Amino acid sequence: MESREFSSAVTQDEHILAALAHASVILPFWGLIGAIVVWATQREKSRFVGFQALQAIAYQLALIIGGFAGGVCHFCSFFATFLLMPVGIFVAEGTGDPSAEGLIAVITTFFTVFFPFCLLGVFMLIGLAFVLYGLYGAVRVLQGHDFRYVVVGRWLEQYLNREEVAE
Protein backbone atom coordinates (compact mmCIF):
# COMPACT_ATOMS: atom_id res chain seq x y z
CA MET A 1 0.00 0.00 0.00
CA GLU A 2 1.34 3.37 -0.87
CA SER A 3 1.22 6.31 1.50
CA ARG A 4 -0.98 9.32 0.87
CA GLU A 5 1.13 11.81 -0.98
CA PHE A 6 0.71 15.53 -0.51
CA SER A 7 2.18 18.06 -2.81
CA SER A 8 5.26 19.81 -1.55
CA ALA A 9 3.43 23.10 -2.11
CA VAL A 10 1.53 22.96 1.19
CA THR A 11 1.29 26.55 2.34
CA GLN A 12 1.98 27.89 5.82
CA ASP A 13 -1.73 28.72 6.16
CA GLU A 14 -2.57 25.08 5.51
CA HIS A 15 -0.11 23.99 8.16
CA ILE A 16 -1.67 26.43 10.63
CA LEU A 17 -5.21 25.20 9.91
CA ALA A 18 -4.10 21.57 10.27
CA ALA A 19 -2.31 22.41 13.53
CA LEU A 20 -5.43 24.14 14.84
CA ALA A 21 -7.47 21.02 14.12
CA HIS A 22 -5.01 18.93 16.14
CA ALA A 23 -4.57 21.50 18.93
CA SER A 24 -8.31 21.78 19.44
CA VAL A 25 -7.98 18.57 21.49
CA ILE A 26 -7.37 20.77 24.54
CA LEU A 27 -11.08 21.69 24.52
CA PRO A 28 -13.07 18.45 24.80
CA PHE A 29 -16.33 18.53 22.83
CA TRP A 30 -15.77 22.10 21.61
CA GLY A 31 -12.45 21.12 20.09
CA LEU A 32 -14.22 18.38 18.18
CA ILE A 33 -16.57 20.96 16.73
CA GLY A 34 -13.57 23.10 15.76
CA ALA A 35 -11.89 20.17 14.00
CA ILE A 36 -15.16 19.41 12.19
CA VAL A 37 -15.41 23.02 11.02
CA VAL A 38 -11.81 22.93 9.73
CA TRP A 39 -12.47 19.65 7.93
CA ALA A 40 -15.80 20.78 6.44
CA THR A 41 -14.44 24.08 5.15
CA GLN A 42 -11.03 22.88 3.95
CA ARG A 43 -11.44 19.29 2.70
CA GLU A 44 -12.17 20.38 -0.87
CA LYS A 45 -9.53 23.12 -0.86
CA SER A 46 -6.59 21.23 0.62
CA ARG A 47 -6.10 17.50 0.72
CA PHE A 48 -3.46 17.93 3.42
CA VAL A 49 -5.67 19.99 5.76
CA GLY A 50 -8.65 17.73 5.09
CA PHE A 51 -6.73 14.61 6.06
CA GLN A 52 -5.14 16.18 9.15
CA ALA A 53 -8.51 17.52 10.33
CA LEU A 54 -10.18 14.16 9.70
CA GLN A 55 -7.52 12.49 11.83
CA ALA A 56 -8.10 15.06 14.57
CA ILE A 57 -11.85 14.36 14.45
CA ALA A 58 -11.38 10.59 14.75
CA TYR A 59 -8.78 11.00 17.49
CA GLN A 60 -10.97 13.35 19.51
CA LEU A 61 -13.97 11.07 19.11
CA ALA A 62 -11.85 8.24 20.53
CA LEU A 63 -10.88 10.51 23.43
CA ILE A 64 -14.52 11.40 24.15
CA ILE A 65 -15.69 7.78 23.94
CA GLY A 66 -12.79 6.71 26.16
CA GLY A 67 -13.69 9.46 28.62
CA PHE A 68 -17.27 8.26 28.82
CA ALA A 69 -16.10 4.66 29.28
CA GLY A 70 -13.71 5.79 32.02
CA GLY A 71 -16.50 7.71 33.70
CA VAL A 72 -18.75 4.66 33.64
CA CYS A 73 -15.95 2.51 35.11
CA HIS A 74 -15.36 5.10 37.83
CA PHE A 75 -19.07 5.29 38.62
CA CYS A 76 -19.34 1.49 38.77
CA SER A 77 -16.30 1.23 41.05
CA PHE A 78 -17.68 3.95 43.31
CA PHE A 79 -21.11 2.33 43.41
CA ALA A 80 -19.62 -1.15 43.96
CA THR A 81 -17.84 0.07 47.07
CA PHE A 82 -21.16 0.76 48.74
CA LEU A 83 -22.25 -2.77 47.89
CA LEU A 84 -19.00 -4.27 49.21
CA MET A 85 -18.98 -2.33 52.47
CA PRO A 86 -21.80 -4.33 54.15
CA VAL A 87 -20.27 -7.58 52.89
CA GLY A 88 -16.92 -6.65 54.45
CA ILE A 89 -18.56 -5.75 57.75
CA PHE A 90 -20.55 -8.99 57.76
CA VAL A 91 -17.46 -11.11 57.03
CA ALA A 92 -15.38 -9.26 59.62
CA GLU A 93 -17.99 -9.76 62.35
CA GLY A 94 -18.43 -13.42 61.47
CA THR A 95 -14.79 -14.37 61.94
CA GLY A 96 -14.60 -13.64 65.64
CA ASP A 97 -10.85 -13.02 65.22
CA PRO A 98 -9.87 -9.41 65.99
CA SER A 99 -6.86 -9.48 63.66
CA ALA A 100 -8.99 -10.78 60.78
CA GLU A 101 -11.57 -8.09 61.49
CA GLY A 102 -8.84 -5.45 61.28
CA LEU A 103 -7.48 -6.84 58.01
CA ILE A 104 -10.93 -7.02 56.46
CA ALA A 105 -11.64 -3.49 57.67
CA VAL A 106 -8.43 -2.26 56.00
CA ILE A 107 -9.25 -4.04 52.73
CA THR A 108 -12.82 -2.76 52.78
CA THR A 109 -11.61 0.78 53.50
CA PHE A 110 -9.15 0.59 50.61
CA PHE A 111 -11.80 -0.47 48.14
CA THR A 112 -14.44 1.91 49.46
CA VAL A 113 -12.27 5.00 49.77
CA PHE A 114 -9.08 4.78 47.75
CA PHE A 115 -9.75 2.51 44.78
CA PRO A 116 -12.35 4.71 43.00
CA PHE A 117 -10.12 7.75 43.38
CA CYS A 118 -7.04 5.85 42.20
CA LEU A 119 -9.03 4.71 39.20
CA LEU A 120 -10.10 8.29 38.54
CA GLY A 121 -6.46 9.41 38.74
CA VAL A 122 -5.41 6.77 36.21
CA PHE A 123 -8.15 7.87 33.81
CA MET A 124 -7.14 11.50 34.21
CA LEU A 125 -3.50 10.66 33.42
CA ILE A 126 -4.58 8.73 30.33
CA GLY A 127 -6.69 11.71 29.25
CA LEU A 128 -3.75 14.04 29.79
CA ALA A 129 -1.54 11.77 27.68
CA PHE A 130 -4.17 11.87 24.91
CA VAL A 131 -4.24 15.66 24.97
CA LEU A 132 -0.45 15.92 24.97
CA TYR A 133 -0.22 13.55 22.00
CA GLY A 134 -2.74 15.70 20.12
CA LEU A 135 -0.68 18.80 20.89
CA TYR A 136 2.42 16.97 19.71
CA GLY A 137 0.62 16.35 16.42
CA ALA A 138 -0.19 20.05 16.18
CA VAL A 139 3.45 21.00 16.73
CA ARG A 140 4.67 18.47 14.15
CA VAL A 141 2.22 19.73 11.52
CA LEU A 142 3.09 23.33 12.32
CA GLN A 143 6.76 22.48 11.77
CA GLY A 144 5.90 21.27 8.27
CA HIS A 145 5.75 17.52 8.86
CA ASP A 146 3.04 15.14 7.74
CA PHE A 147 1.69 13.74 11.02
CA ARG A 148 -0.13 10.42 11.54
CA TYR A 149 -1.70 9.28 14.79
CA VAL A 150 -0.49 5.77 15.60
CA VAL A 151 -3.73 3.83 15.06
CA VAL A 152 -6.18 6.40 13.73
CA GLY A 153 -3.85 7.79 11.05
CA ARG A 154 -3.12 4.42 9.47
CA TRP A 155 -6.74 3.34 9.59
CA LEU A 156 -7.97 6.55 7.94
CA GLU A 157 -5.21 6.39 5.36
CA GLN A 158 -6.23 2.84 4.38
CA TYR A 159 -9.90 3.83 4.31
CA LEU A 160 -9.31 6.87 2.11
CA ASN A 161 -6.99 4.95 -0.22
CA ARG A 162 -9.72 2.31 -0.70
CA GLU A 163 -12.20 5.08 -1.56
CA GLU A 164 -9.79 6.56 -4.13
CA VAL A 165 -9.23 3.17 -5.76
CA ALA A 166 -13.00 2.62 -5.98
CA GLU A 167 -13.45 5.91 -7.83
One Martini backbone bead per residue (centre of mass of N, CA, C, O) as a GRO file, in nm:
protein
  167
    1MET     BB    1   0.096   0.036   0.022
    2GLU     BB    2   0.048   0.361  -0.030
    3SER     BB    3   0.106   0.671   0.052
    4ARG     BB    4  -0.002   0.966   0.114
    5GLU     BB    5   0.020   1.231  -0.104
    6PHE     BB    6   0.171   1.549  -0.092
    7SER     BB    7   0.231   1.835  -0.179
    8SER     BB    8   0.502   2.061  -0.150
    9ALA     BB    9   0.271   2.311  -0.163
   10VAL     BB   10   0.232   2.363   0.134
   11THR     BB   11   0.111   2.596   0.321
   12GLN     BB   12   0.116   2.775   0.608
   13ASP     BB   13  -0.192   2.791   0.640
   14GLU     BB   14  -0.234   2.484   0.632
   15HIS     BB   15  -0.065   2.421   0.880
   16ILE     BB   16  -0.234   2.589   1.077
   17LEU     BB   17  -0.507   2.447   1.038
   18ALA     BB   18  -0.406   2.165   1.115
   19ALA     BB   19  -0.305   2.245   1.398
   20LEU     BB   20  -0.581   2.338   1.505
   21ALA     BB   21  -0.718   2.066   1.487
   22HIS     BB   22  -0.526   1.928   1.689
   23ALA     BB   23  -0.532   2.149   1.929
   24SER     BB   24  -0.846   2.117   1.998
   25VAL     BB   25  -0.807   1.891   2.225
   26ILE     BB   26  -0.815   2.092   2.480
   27LEU     BB   27  -1.138   2.099   2.392
   28PRO     BB   28  -1.371   1.929   2.481
   29PHE     BB   29  -1.603   1.905   2.217
   30TRP     BB   30  -1.524   2.185   2.097
   31GLY     BB   31  -1.281   2.076   1.940
   32LEU     BB   32  -1.446   1.896   1.757
   33ILE     BB   33  -1.594   2.124   1.618
   34GLY     BB   34  -1.343   2.262   1.506
   35ALA     BB   35  -1.245   2.020   1.333
   36ILE     BB   36  -1.502   2.005   1.162
   37VAL     BB   37  -1.481   2.286   1.039
   38VAL     BB   38  -1.211   2.248   0.903
   39TRP     BB   39  -1.292   2.007   0.729
   40ALA     BB   40  -1.547   2.131   0.585
   41THR     BB   41  -1.383   2.388   0.462
   42GLN     BB   42  -1.096   2.220   0.351
   43ARG     BB   43  -1.127   1.943   0.189
   44GLU     BB   44  -1.144   2.078  -0.107
   45LYS     BB   45  -0.882   2.265  -0.094
   46SER     BB   46  -0.717   2.054   0.110
   47ARG     BB   47  -0.582   1.751   0.156
   48PHE     BB   48  -0.410   1.794   0.404
   49VAL     BB   49  -0.618   1.929   0.593
   50GLY     BB   50  -0.837   1.716   0.569
   51PHE     BB   51  -0.673   1.481   0.690
   52GLN     BB   52  -0.589   1.612   0.959
   53ALA     BB   53  -0.880   1.674   1.056
   54LEU     BB   54  -0.986   1.384   1.044
   55GLN     BB   55  -0.794   1.276   1.255
   56ALA     BB   56  -0.884   1.467   1.483
   57ILE     BB   57  -1.170   1.364   1.497
   58ALA     BB   58  -1.115   1.065   1.559
   59TYR     BB   59  -0.940   1.115   1.810
   60GLN     BB   60  -1.155   1.277   1.974
   61LEU     BB   61  -1.366   1.057   1.976
   62ALA     BB   62  -1.194   0.856   2.133
   63LEU     BB   63  -1.165   1.036   2.382
   64ILE     BB   64  -1.467   1.061   2.451
   65ILE     BB   65  -1.532   0.760   2.472
   66GLY     BB   66  -1.315   0.702   2.686
   67GLY     BB   67  -1.432   0.899   2.897
   68PHE     BB   68  -1.703   0.758   2.931
   69ALA     BB   69  -1.589   0.482   3.011
   70GLY     BB   70  -1.435   0.588   3.259
   71GLY     BB   71  -1.684   0.700   3.405
   72VAL     BB   72  -1.830   0.431   3.431
   73CYS     BB   73  -1.610   0.286   3.590
   74HIS     BB   74  -1.607   0.482   3.826
   75PHE     BB   75  -1.902   0.453   3.906
   76CYS     BB   76  -1.895   0.146   3.954
   77SER     BB   77  -1.674   0.152   4.174
   78PHE     BB   78  -1.826   0.340   4.367
   79PHE     BB   79  -2.085   0.166   4.391
   80ALA     BB   80  -1.945  -0.106   4.479
   81THR     BB   81  -1.850  -0.011   4.758
   82PHE     BB   82  -2.141  -0.005   4.886
   83LEU     BB   83  -2.176  -0.317   4.846
   84LEU     BB   84  -1.907  -0.414   5.004
   85MET     BB   85  -1.927  -0.304   5.290
   86PRO     BB   86  -2.134  -0.505   5.421
   87VAL     BB   87  -1.970  -0.757   5.357
   88GLY     BB   88  -1.719  -0.684   5.525
   89ILE     BB   89  -1.866  -0.660   5.795
   90PHE     BB   90  -1.985  -0.945   5.802
   91VAL     BB   91  -1.715  -1.099   5.784
   92ALA     BB   92  -1.573  -0.970   6.028
   93GLU     BB   93  -1.791  -1.060   6.244
   94GLY     BB   94  -1.776  -1.380   6.174
   95THR     BB   95  -1.482  -1.457   6.277
   96GLY     BB   96  -1.381  -1.347   6.580
   97ASP     BB   97  -1.115  -1.214   6.476
   98PRO     BB   98  -0.945  -0.927   6.527
   99SER     BB   99  -0.734  -0.940   6.295
  100ALA     BB  100  -0.936  -0.999   6.067
  101GLU     BB  101  -1.108  -0.750   6.105
  102GLY     BB  102  -0.883  -0.548   6.041
  103LEU     BB  103  -0.814  -0.648   5.757
  104ILE     BB  104  -1.098  -0.616   5.638
  105ALA     BB  105  -1.119  -0.314   5.700
  106VAL     BB  106  -0.883  -0.228   5.522
  107ILE     BB  107  -0.986  -0.343   5.255
  108THR     BB  108  -1.255  -0.196   5.253
  109THR     BB  109  -1.139   0.090   5.267
  110PHE     BB  110  -0.982   0.082   5.008
  111PHE     BB  111  -1.229   0.022   4.817
  112THR     BB  112  -1.413   0.266   4.925
  113VAL     BB  113  -1.190   0.506   4.897
  114PHE     BB  114  -0.933   0.465   4.695
  115PHE     BB  115  -0.995   0.317   4.427
  116PRO     BB  116  -1.176   0.527   4.274
  117PHE     BB  117  -0.951   0.751   4.284
  118CYS     BB  118  -0.732   0.594   4.137
  119LEU     BB  119  -0.893   0.549   3.882
  120LEU     BB  120  -0.932   0.847   3.818
  121GLY     BB  121  -0.629   0.914   3.795
  122VAL     BB  122  -0.572   0.729   3.556
  123PHE     BB  123  -0.775   0.860   3.359
  124MET     BB  124  -0.645   1.142   3.369
  125LEU     BB  125  -0.367   1.057   3.257
  126ILE     BB  126  -0.470   0.948   2.990
  127GLY     BB  127  -0.600   1.215   2.898
  128LEU     BB  128  -0.339   1.379   2.904
  129ALA     BB  129  -0.189   1.207   2.694
  130PHE     BB  130  -0.383   1.264   2.465
  131VAL     BB  131  -0.347   1.571   2.456
  132LEU     BB  132  -0.038   1.573   2.414
  133TYR     BB  133  -0.046   1.418   2.144
  134GLY     BB  134  -0.214   1.630   1.993
  135LEU     BB  135  -0.005   1.860   2.034
  136TYR     BB  136   0.221   1.718   1.888
  137GLY     BB  137   0.077   1.716   1.616
  138ALA     BB  138   0.061   2.023   1.588
  139VAL     BB  139   0.364   2.078   1.590
  140ARG     BB  140   0.445   1.900   1.349
  141VAL     BB  141   0.268   2.046   1.141
  142LEU     BB  142   0.384   2.333   1.193
  143GLN     BB  143   0.682   2.225   1.098
  144GLY     BB  144   0.597   2.047   0.816
  145HIS     BB  145   0.472   1.781   0.887
  146ASP     BB  146   0.347   1.454   0.844
  147PHE     BB  147   0.087   1.345   1.042
  148ARG     BB  148   0.036   1.038   1.247
  149TYR     BB  149  -0.156   0.851   1.406
  150VAL     BB  150  -0.108   0.545   1.502
  151VAL     BB  151  -0.404   0.429   1.436
  152VAL     BB  152  -0.585   0.640   1.293
  153GLY     BB  153  -0.405   0.715   1.050
  154ARG     BB  154  -0.391   0.436   0.913
  155TRP     BB  155  -0.691   0.382   0.887
  156LEU     BB  156  -0.765   0.634   0.717
  157GLU     BB  157  -0.569   0.582   0.488
  158GLN     BB  158  -0.694   0.314   0.397
  159TYR     BB  159  -0.980   0.419   0.351
  160LEU     BB  160  -0.910   0.643   0.141
  161ASN     BB  161  -0.765   0.457  -0.062
  162ARG     BB  162  -1.015   0.283  -0.125
  163GLU     BB  163  -1.188   0.514  -0.237
  164GLU     BB  164  -0.994   0.595  -0.472
  165VAL     BB  165  -1.000   0.318  -0.617
  166ALA     BB  166  -1.314   0.313  -0.664
  167GLU     BB  167  -1.309   0.579  -0.854
   0.00000   0.00000   0.00000
